[in-house]
Amino acid sequence: MSYMDKGETPELTYALIQRAVHGDKAALEMILRHFDAYINAVSTVEKTLPSGETIEEVDEDIKIQIQTHLVEVIQKKWRELI
């Protein structure tokens, strides 16, 4: 089951961060779920349809880049802090 399949937002605790820093996949998914609404907000773009209507949608490429960078930071930079 993916972190996207669950509706709840997990609490960001020190224990969760420690598990993620040490490579726990479930902990990494919980942190991504914690930040999902924010990541969606910053990866939302406006698109103009051929009809002239403007819509907002999440750019999945940008979202994946942000998520990938967050995982890299957790495993490299956060390790220095713990």
RABELKA-V674532 format. One record per pair of residues at least 4 apart in sequence whose C-alpha atoms are under 6 Angstrom apart, sorted by the first residue. I is the first residue (numbers start at 1). J is the second residue. Records with the same first field share a line. If there is no record, write none. Layout:
I=J ; J
This chain:
3=29 ; 33
9=34
10=34
16=27
19=24 ; 27
20=24 ; 27 ; 28
21=74 ; 75 ; 79
32=36
43=58 ; 59 ; 62 ; 63
44=57 ; 58 ; 59
45=56 ; 57
46=55 ; 56
47=54 ; 55
48=52 ; 53 ; 54
49=53
64=68
73=77
74=78
